[in-house]
Amino acid sequence: MKRVTGIGGIFFKARDPQALGAWYRTHLGLDVSEWGGTVFRWADDSATGTTLWSAFKHDTDYFAPSTAPFMVNFRVADLHALLAALREEGCEVVDKAEESEYGRFGWGRDPGGNKGEL
């Protein structure tokens, strides 16, 4: 089974997400939107997609239960099959998956306690 196919997003905590976004806009040329991030559009031989970059408020609980200041969103070929395989392999997986206009999502934690979004 094909598992991770790419990076869907890089999310991290910041004391002042707006100021940090302005720094990245000014110095690195990122097109940081009002919602605090930017969308990189890409295409390869087999697919097209997007990768998000976004600064979250330092006190967000979106990364919980991880205490890490970052979270990576991985693009996957089959979310539900991968979540089932991870459970069978004894990995820590959140018991729910969500579907929204932004896609389908599931979560787990690696042995270092870092939360990952699939």
Secondary structure as the mmCIF struct_conf table of DSSP 4:
data_model
#
loop_
_struct_conf.conf_type_id
_struct_conf.id
_struct_conf.beg_label_comp_id
_struct_conf.beg_label_asym_id
_struct_conf.beg_label_seq_id
_struct_conf.end_label_comp_id
_struct_conf.end_label_asym_id
_struct_conf.end_label_seq_id
STRN STRN1 VAL A 4 ALA A 14
BEND BEND1 ARG A 15 ASP A 16
HELX_RH_AL_P HELX_RH_AL_P1 PRO A 17 LEU A 28
TURN_TY1_P TURN_TY1_P1 GLU A 34 TRP A 35
BEND BEND2 GLY A 36 GLY A 36
STRN STRN2 GLY A 37 ALA A 43
BEND BEND3 ASP A 45 SER A 46
STRN STRN3 THR A 48 LYS A 57
TURN_TY1_P TURN_TY1_P2 HIS A 58 ASP A 59
TURN_TY1_P TURN_TY1_P3 TYR A 62 PRO A 65
BEND BEND4 PRO A 69 PRO A 69
STRN STRN4 PHE A 70 VAL A 76
BEND BEND5 ALA A 77 ALA A 77
HELX_RH_AL_P HELX_RH_AL_P2 LEU A 79 GLU A 88
TURN_TY1_P TURN_TY1_P4 GLU A 89 GLY A 90
STRN STRN5 GLU A 92 SER A 100
TURN_TY1_P TURN_TY1_P5 GLU A 101 TYR A 102
STRN STRN6 GLY A 103 ARG A 109
TURN_TY1_P TURN_TY1_P6 PRO A 111 GLY A 112
STRN STRN7 LYS A 115 GLU A 117
#
